[in-house]
Amino acid sequence: MSLQLTILGCHSATPRVNAYPTSQYLEINNRHFLIDCGEGTQRQMRKYKVGFSKINHIFISHLHGDHFFGLIGLISTFGILNREKELHIYGPKGIEEVTKLQLKLSMSHVRYSIVFHELTSKKSELIFEDDKVSVRTIPLNHRVYTNGFLFTEKPKTRHLHLDNIKQYDEIEICDYHNLKAGKDFILSSGEIIPNAELTVSPEAPKSYAYCSDTTFKPDIIPIIKNVDLLYHESTFLKELEHLCERTKHSTAEQAATIAKEANAGKLILGHYSSRYSDVTCFKEEAETVFNNVELGEVGKKYTTIKSCKQLVN
């Protein structure tokens, strides 16, 4: 598995029966991230078997309650479970103050370290990187300072073409590292065996873009260009587009336009207004612009699996 997204909640702020505010669990290249943390997130994590101990990095798009009111509860539960690992929280300036105040006044002391990464830039910036994944912000336009997040796999090493390698007795297991790194092999005779004969190109790195609450904002397209999986809020249908400027939200058609112009692989819609009892019309509207559309559904998993065409190691 290369990339799997689990929707824990995808509805707007108004409470409803069997509707949950925004939260997502992303597994990408063996890394585990929580994206936004609306009320009830920890319950949803239990329901959909998201291991609490796997979460070391939480990304909060903005400080509206339906996107972060579940955070303090999750932090407190981590403490009850005797968590020891550091927890990193990325979010707008103010996330540290509001979290520490809640912990202080509720006397919910935690024994583990919480590292806050407060964001203020209105330009896209790299906020997390290790040897497997990088995360950049996607500046959005909402009623308060808001970011989306772009998660991208790091390029992987080349795969060994074992059948071809076996034709050369001089190539030993200790040489595999250099071959995976793209180096040619030089025989004792001086003959150069091109790396392309001994290895197979790795699959292209996968990426996921999370575009939280925002108006239609075409200038994000270069940031998310060619993204494999795109989540974009779609609070309204086109018939209520006149509400978008006041509320700073988007329509399904506008989300589809972003997906089309960005050449996204797949679009997931979400953050539906409580006005709509049937959300299938969101998919229908988006499909007038962009073909590969899915509705965000609580508990649904969206998976991208890489495949290898040749025998590899």
N, C-alpha and C positions, 0 to 999 in steps of 0.2 A: 504494500500500500504506500502510495506517495503522498496523497492529500485526501483528507476526509473532514468534512464540516458537519457538525451536528447542531441543528437549530434547537436551542433551549427555550427561546421565546422570540416572537417576531411581530408583536402587536403594539399599537400605540398606547398612550398613557391611561386612557379611561378603563377602569377595572371592569372585567366581564367574566362570566363563568366560562371556564375552559379556554381562557385567553391569557397569555403571559407576555409581559414586557420584554424588551430586547436583551438577549444574551446568546452567545454562540461559543461553541467549543471547537477549536481547530487543531487537528493533528497534521503536521507537515514535516516530512523528512525526519521522523522520529522526535519531533519537538511538539510540545503540548501548550496551547495558549487559550486563555479565556478572554473573550472580546465582549465588553460591556457586561453589566451585572445588575439587571433590573430586579425588582422584588421577586422573591421566590426562586432565584437562580439556584441556590444550594439544594432546594427540594428537587428541582428539575435535574440537577446533576446526579442526585441519588436515583431518580426515576430512570434516567437513561444511561446509568452505569458509567459516569465520568468519575474516575478516581481522583479524590481530593488531593492525594499526595503527588499527583502528576503536575498539578498547577503550580508553577513557580513564577509565571509572568501573566499579569492581567492588564489589558489595555482598555481604558475608559475613553469613549469618544467625546463626551461632554457632560456637564454637570446638571442635567435634567434628571429628575427622579426616576423616570422609567428606564434610565440607562445606568444608574449607579446606586439606587437605594438598597439593593441587595448586597452591596459590597461589605458593609459593616457586619452584617450577619455572617457572611462567609468568613471574614477575618476572625470573628469571635469563635466560630466553630473550629477553625484551624487551631485556635488556642486550646479549646476543650479537648481536641484530639492530640494534644501534646506535640504539635508541629515543632520541628527544630530548624528546618531549612529556611533560608532567606526567601522572602517574598518580594518580588519587584512589581510595582504598580506604576503604570504610565498613564498620565492624564493631564487635563488642564491645570494651570496654576490655581491653587485652592483645594485640590484633592487631598493634600497632606493636612492642611488645617482642619478641614471638615472631618476627616477620618480620625485624627488624633483627639479632636474635641469629643467625638462620640465615645471613643475608647476611655477618655478621661472621666467624663460625666457618668458613664455606665459602670465605671471601675472594671472594665473588661480588659485586664492586663494580659498581654501576650508575651511569651518567653522567646519567641523567635524575632528576628530582625525584619522590619519592613523598610524597603528602600523605595523612596518615591522619586519618580522622574517627571518633574512638572514641565509641561509644554506651553510655550508662548509664541513660537514662531508662526507666521502666516505663510511661510514657504515650506515646501516639502523638505523634510530632513530625515536622515538616518537616525533611528532611536534605539535599535537593537541589532546586534550582529554577532554570530558565532561561526563555527566552521560548517554549519549546515543550513542556516536560515538568516535572512536579513529582513528587517521591518522598517518601512518608511511611512511617514505621515502623508495623508492626503488632505490638504486644507479644504474645508467645506464652508458653506455659507448658511448659518442657522441663527437663531435669535441670541445664542450665546456662543462663545468661542468653541469651535468643534473641529475635530479631525476624523477622517477615516484612516484606515491602515492598509498598507500593501505588504503582504507576506510573500517572500520569494525564496525558493530553494537555491542554495549555492550549486554551481555546476559540479557534477560528480565525475569521478575518474573513469577512464575508458574501461570497457569490459574485455577480458581476455578471450581470444578466439582459440580455444584449446586444441581443436583439430589441426589448425595450421601450426600452432606452436610445437606440437608433437613431431612435426616433420624436421625439427632442428634439434639434434641431441645436445648442442652446446647451450641451449636456453634452459636454465635451471630455475627452480622456484624462487631463489633469491633475486632473480632478474625481473620478477613479475611487477614489483613496485615501479621500476623505471618504465616498463611497458605501459602500465596503467596511467602513468604520468605523461604518456605521449611520445616517449623517446624511441628512436629507431634502435635496432640491435645490430651490432657489428660482429661478424664471425671472425674466427682466428685467421681466416684467409684474407680478411680485409673487406669482404663483401658486406654491403649494407642491406639489411632486411628492413624495408619500410614499416613503420609502425602500423600503417593502415592494413598490412597483411596479417598482423598478429593480434590486432584488437578490433573491437567494434565500438563505434561511437555511442556514448551514453545517451539516454533519453534527454530531451530538452528539459531544463528545470521548470517545475510547475509553480504557479503563482495564484494568489487569492487576494482580491481587493474587496474591502469592506467599506461601503460608503453609507455612513449613518445619516442622521437627519440633515437635510440640505435642500436648498433651492436648486433648480437646474443650473449646473455650473460646468459649462463645456471646457473651461481651462484645466480641468483635472484630467482630460483625455490623454495628453502626452505622458502623464505620470503612470497611468494604468494601461497604456497601449499594449495590445496583444495578451492581456491577462487571461488565464485559463478559466477562472471562475470569478464572477462579479456579483456581489450582493449590493443592491441599490434600493434605498427606501422608495416606496411608492404609496404615499399616504392617501392620495386622491386619484380619482379618474379625471379625464380631460374635462368633463362637464363642470367640475369644480376647480378648474385651473386658476380661477380668479382669487381663490383662497391661498394660493401658494406663496405669493409675495408677502402677505400679511403674516402667515404662520411659518414661513421659511421652510416649506416642504416641497415635494415633487409629485408629479403624476406618473402613472405607469408608462404612458407614452414617452415622457421625458427620460425616465430611467432606461427605456429601450433605445432611445436615441443615443444616450451615452454609451450603451453597450455596443451599438452598431458602429459608431464613430471610433470607438476604442478597439474594434475588432476583437471583442471578448469571445471566449469559447462558449460560455453559458452565462445566462443572467438569472439571478434569483431575486424575486420581489419580496417585499415585506414592509412592516410598520403600517399596516392598513388602518385607516380611520374606522372608528366604531360605528360610523354611519352605515357601513356596508355589512349586511348579514351574509352575503354570498360573495366570496372574493374571486371566484372563477372569472369574473368580468375583468379583473386586473390582467390576467394572463391573456385574455382575448384582445384587450386594448394594446398590450405590449407587442403581441405577435403581428400587429399591423405594420410594425417597424422592424422588428428583430425576430428571427426564427426560433432560436434555441432558448426558450423561456420556461422557468419553473416557478411555481408558487412556493414561498417560504412556508413550511408547515412545521409546527412544534413536534419535535422528536424525529423528524426526517433527517437522514444522512445523505450527503452529497459526496460522492467518491470519485476521485481520478486515480486510475491505476496505470502504472507504466508497464509496458510489455517489452520483451526482448525478442528479436527476430532470429537470432542465432544462438548457438551454444555458448554460454558465457560462464564466467566464474563469479 
